[in-house]
Amino acid sequence: MAATTFYAQIAANRRNSWLLALLVVVILAVLGWVIGYGLTGDPGGGIGLMGLAGIVAIVGSLASYYAGDQLVLAVSGAHPVDEGQEPVLINVVRELALAAGVPMPRVYVIEDSAPNAFATGRDPGHASLAVTRGLLDKLDREELQGVIGHELSHIRNFDIRFALLVGVLVGMVALLADFFLRSAFWWGGGVGRRSRREGGGGLQAIVFLLAIILAILAPIAARLVQLAVSRQREYLADASSVELTRNPYGLQRALAKIALDREVLEVANRATQHLYFTNPIKKWEERASGLFSTHPPIVDRINRLRQLTGEPPLAGRELAALAGLD
């Protein structure tokens, strides 16, 4: 495996994230055009529907943007801590916040024995970082630095804001498709009669049928792209963590240790799992879903870190121990 630098990985992951976001825009544009043409016979007919879907999606996303962090912290059972209560944790967060050039976030602890962490907040000035008791108990300082560096990188890279942007676009796709499918029965008869009456309107009927197919498939495709964006931002945060700590080994060990841990993070759910350092819903749990995974495989993340030092990919017992645990 050829060695690379964290700067190269950061640039590649940012580029991939924006390309995937552009793909969601393309899906939305194609769906809107096909629906508009299918309903009205006018290529611009979907613009009004896209605008309505956009307003609804933006209103819902803004509510989540400004109040979602406190809701997530409350649902997760996180409580704030200070230096007197958790001196090592606060010291690590402070030193890495200085390295990242971001304000000191509010720090919380979740009293759960499963090791994990997450960051939330709309920007670096309104950020919170939560870690579990299991993370503090089971990781050494270098491993803790790797995890905290990863979460602070999410804050510095504005990943919450980027995820909101993609979420709004995906929400518009879903709302537009849902509206069309609910009204397709009523519109379909009119399109068919108009096609027979005008003779040359057969193209509209064909596009209408195509719109039904796309309305079914587009939300699924957009959701998969959204998850791919989430995975790219995880790769980005890993590389950015190494930029802050200059120590890929601590992050590697933390990833492996957390993946091998059999504790279940009870407070996590599918609505919050994308926020965590590693997927808190283990593959062997009933609530797991491999198709809609929000995190890249642990083995892939470790191998990318090994590229930074020119090490070969995981193999043998190491690979067997970690493969398929996500």
Protein Blocks (a to p, Z undefined) as FASTA:
>chain_A
ZZddfklmmmmmmmmmmmmmmmmmmmmmmmmmmmmmmmnopaklmmmmmmmmmmmmmmmm
mmmmmmmmmmmmmmnopacddfklmmmlmmmmmmmmmmnopacddddddddfbdcddded
jbfklcccdddfklmmmpcfklmmmmmmmmmmmmmnommmmmmmmmmmmmmmmmmmmmmm
mmmmmmmmmmmmmmmmnopmmmmmmmmmmmmmmmmmmmmmmmmmmmmmmmmmmmmmmmmm
mmmnopaklmmmmmmmmmmpcbdcfkbcfklmmmpmbafbdfkbmkbcfklccbdcfklm
mmmmmmmnopacdehjllmmmgokZZ
